[in-house]
């Protein structure tokens, strides 16, 4: 039983680390020597091959071991480090058969693993937190699959509304510009007031276009200014939009919804992307 306790503690430690640090990115706060990790050894262990890892290099933890952590560096571009590709991975050429049975030489990439001691990890690394500004301008496409046109108040001689309410599934995709406001420190929650100009297809027929201008159901192009608010959490977004469709020519002049406001609900995943969310290299400040 006493022999079992250290193994149980180690297992609990490794499991807890894996749950709390999944996908976390770290960086080195000083230059240090690291040993390459040999997974093919029995048991797997640090090898005699070493590299000089530079201050600021970012990495992720592949797995903890008994004396520290097995890590892998992120792939990056940096003119000051021409050998960064060989640090990140080893590329070997292997012979493979193609669909016709011919032998082809194919480059095969193997991610390099390294070992850092627990003491060095605790003293000379920090978790990398990407700069996420409180406010940023964003642009992107927005989709409104659900559109509601409210009814008008005027009625004809029979008591029917001249402009009845309408529910359509028109899909509108257009350019929008907004101000992305970060709501929490985690960088997952945002509020995005936005506005834009949309070119969309609107379904029309003889009932919605007066005076016999058209006699069959068809689609017409609409120029649509719109504005709205988007709530975002972890890149999933819900948009509440209002806009005004305007058709050109005689069709527009006789269309009962010309310039009247509609309301829409849009759902999207990662619709808007900020330009400041694209790190250019693998060095931390």
N, C-alpha and C positions, 0 to 999 in steps of 0.2 A: 504493500500500500504506500509506503514511504517513497519507493522508487517511482511510483506512478504520479505523485504530486507535482514534481518539477515539469514533467511532460504535459500535465494538464494545465499548469500555469502558462507554459510556453504556447500551447495550443490556443488558450483563451486570449493571450496577448496578440498572437498573430491574427486571429479571427477578428478581434476588436479593431486592430489597425486597418485591416482590409475593409471593414465596414465603414470606418470613419474617414478613410483617405482614398476612396475609390475615385479615380480620375483627377486627383489633386496634382497640381504642378508645383514643383519646388525649384529653387535656384541656389547655386553655390555662392556663399559670401566671401570666399577666398579661393585662391588657386591651390590645388592639392593633387597628390598622386593617388590614382585609383587603380585597383587591379581588375582585369577583365574576369568575368565570371564564367566558369566552365560547367555548363549543364550536363555535359557528357561524362563528367567524372563520376565516380561511385564511392561516396555520395557526391552530388554536385557541390563545388567549392570554388573559392577564388583561385585563379591561376597565377603563374609567375609573370604573365604579360601585364605591363602597366602603361598607363597614359598619364599625361599631365592635363588635368581638367581645369579649365580657366574659370576664374571668378565671373559670375553672371550666367554661366551656362544653365539652361533649364532642363529638368528631367522629371520623370514620373517613376514612382515605385512600382516595380513589377511584382515583388513579393518580399516579405520579411524573411530573414533566416535567423539562426541561433545567435549570431554575433553582430548583426546589423541588417542591411537592406540590399536587395538586388535591384538595381536601377537601370533605366534606359534613357538616353538623352533624346530630346526632340530634334527633329530634322530642321535645319535652318540654313539661311544663306548669309554669309558674311565674308567679304573680301579679305579681311584680316586673318581668316582661318581657312586657308585653301584645303586643309585635310579634314574639314568637318564631315564630309561624306563618309570617310573611313572610320571616323569616331562613331557616327550614328549606326552604320551597318557595314557588313562585309559583302562584297559583290563577287560571286563566283560564276564562271561560265560552265554550264552543264549541257550535255548532249541529250536531245529529246527527239522523238519521232513525230513528224507532222502527220496530217490526215492521209497523205499519199505514201507514207512509209519512208520518207526521206529523213535523214539525220540533220537536225538544225541545232546550231549553237545558241543557247538562250541564257541571258544574264539572270541570275537568281540572287535575290537580296536576302541576307540574313541579319536581323536586328542584333546589334551587339549589346550584351548585358555587362554591367559593372557592379562592383561591390563597394559599399561605403559602410564603415563601422557605425555602430549605434552612437558612439560618442561624437564622431565627426558629424553625423546627421543632426544630432541635437544641438551642437555648438556652431556649426558652420553652414547650415542651410536655413532657408526661410521659404514659407509658402508664397508662391507668386500670385499676386492679386492684380488682375488686369485693370488698367485705368478705365473707369466707367464714369464719365462726367455726369453731373446733375442734369444738365441741359444739353441737347444736341439737336441739330436740324437733320431731318430724315426725308428721304424720297423713296417712292416705290409705287407698285401697282396695287389697286384695291378692287376687290370683287364684291358686288352686292347681288347675291342670288335671290333675295326676297325683297320685293318692292311693293309698297302699299300707296295707292293714290286715294286720298280722302274725297268724299263726295262734296259737291257744291251745294249751296243753299237754294239756288233758283230752281223753279219747277215749271213744267209746261202746263197747258190748259187741262190736261188729264191728271195732273198731280204727280206726274213722274219727274224725277230730278233730271235736269238738263245735263248734269255731269255726275253720273253715278260713281260710287266707290269702285275701285278696281284693285285686284290682287294679281300681280304678275311675277313670273320667274325670270325676268330679263337679267342676263348676266352682264354686268358692266365692268370693264377693265380699263383703267386709265391712270394717268400720272397724278400722284398726290404729293404734297409737300406738308410737312408737319414739324412741330416742336416736341421732341421726345423728352419727357420729364421723368427722371428716376424717382421712385417712391420709397425705396428701401435700400438699406446698405448692402443687401445681398446682390443687388443688380438684376433681380428677376422681375420686379413689378414696375410698370411704366404707365403713364397716361400720355396720350398723343393727340392733342388738338390738330386737325389737319384740314386742308382744303385742296381742291384741284379742279381740273377741267377734263371731262370725260367724253369720249366718242363711243357711242353705243348704238345697238340696234333695238328699235322699238316696234312692237307689233301693233298694227293699226288695221281697221276695217271700215266698212261703210257705216257702222254705228258710232264710231268715234270720230270720223271725219265727215263733217256736214256738207250739205249742198251738192251731193253726188260727185264730189271730186274723185273718189275712187269707188269701185263697185265690188271689189274682192279683197279678201284678207291678204295682207302683205307686210313686209318689214320696211322701216324707214330709218335712215341714219339720223341720230340726234346728237347735238352738241350740248353737253350737260355740265354746267358748273355745279359743284357740290361742296359741302362742308360737313364736318362731323367730329366725333370724339372716338378714340380707340383705346380700349383698356387692354393691357398686355401683361401676361404672367408667364415667365419661362418660355417666351417666344410665341405662345398661343394667344391669339388676339380676337376680341369681339368688338365690332365697329357699329356705332349708331350714326347713321348718315341721313342727311336731307339734301335734296337736289332739285333742279328745275330743268326739265327736258324741253328743248326747243328744236322743232323741225323747220326745214327751209321751204320757201315758196308757198304756193297755194295750199299745199297739204298742211303746212304749219299754221296758216291763217285760219283754216277751218277745223283744226284738230281741237277737240274739247279740252284736252289737258295741256295745251300750249302754255308754257311758262308757269304752270301751277306746281306747287311744291309736292314732292313725294317723300316718303320716309322708308328707309331700308335698314336691314340688319345684315351685317357681313361677318363671316367667320373666316379666319385664316390662320395658317401656321407660318410664322416667320415672314410675314408680308413685307415688313420694313426692315432694312439693314442699315446701320450707321457706319459711316466710313471710318470712325475712330475705333471700330471693333475688329481691326485687322492688324495684328502685330506683324512687323516686317522681318524680324529676325529672332534669334534664340538667346539674346543677351538681355539680362535684367539690369536696370539702372543701379 
